[in-house]
Amino acid sequence: MSNGKYSVPEEQHFKLKEKEMDAGFLGKIFGCGDNIPKNVAGLLALLLAFAMVCVLILNRSNAIEVISLLGPFFTLVVGILIGQKISS
């Protein structure tokens, strides 16, 4: 059976489809298996960094307060990502 760019045997094609169905919506976003914690932590790091940059640009009067609240969470997430890469 053809799957886009390459040919996949029919049995494997059905196994892939079954895994896709089991993964659900969040599985399509974050992936499956061992990569889930890394993907979630990476997404959180990006969102926190984006939030801090937006606060710096849009609301400079409260920037120190917001960064002092979000900064520890950002460094925690980055530490988790680095720790996972070292232990792997």
N, C-alpha and C positions, 0 to 999 in steps of 0.2 A: 504494500500500500504506500502510496506517495504522500509524504508529509512536507509539503513545501519544497525545500531545496534538496532533500535527500530521501531515499527510500527506506521505509521501516517495515519489518515483517508485521503481518496483521496481528499476531498475538501480542507483540510489544506495543503496537499502536493502542490496543484495547487496554493494556496495563497503564499506559501513559494517560489515557482518557480517564481511567478510574482514579488515578492519583490526583488528577486535576479536579475531579468532582469531589474527592474527599477533602482536598485542601480548602475548598470554599473561597469566599471573597477575601478574607484576611490572608489566607494562604497564597493567593495570587499576588498580594501586595508585599508580604514579608518573606515569602518563600517557605520552604519546608525543611525539616531536619535540624541540623546543627547551626544553620545560618540564621535562624529566627532571632536569637538574642542579639546578635551583631547587627542585624538589620533594624531591629526596634531601637537599639541604643543609638545607632547612626542617625535614624530619623529624629529621635529626641534631641540629639546634639545639633542637628541642622535647624530644628524648630526653635530651640533655645537661642542659638546664635542669631538667627533671623529676628527673633523677638528683641534681643538686646540691641541689635543694630537699628531696628525700627525705633526703639525708645530713644536711642542716642540722636537719631535724625529728627524725630517728630516732637519729642518732649524733653528738652534738655534740662528743664528745671527739676524733674524727678528722676533723672537718669541714674544718679548715684544710688538712690534707694532701690530702684528696680534692678540694677546690676548687682547690688549687694544681696538681693533676694535670689536672682536667677543664676548668678555666678557660681555659687557652690554646687548647684544641680548640674550646671554645664561641666564643671571640672569632674564631678562624680561620674557622669556619663562618659566623658573622654577617658577617665581612668579605667572604667569598666572595659571600654573598647581596647585600650592598650593592654590591659591585663589579659584579655581573652586572646589577643594576638601572640603575646609572649608565652602563655601556657599551652597554646596549640602546637 
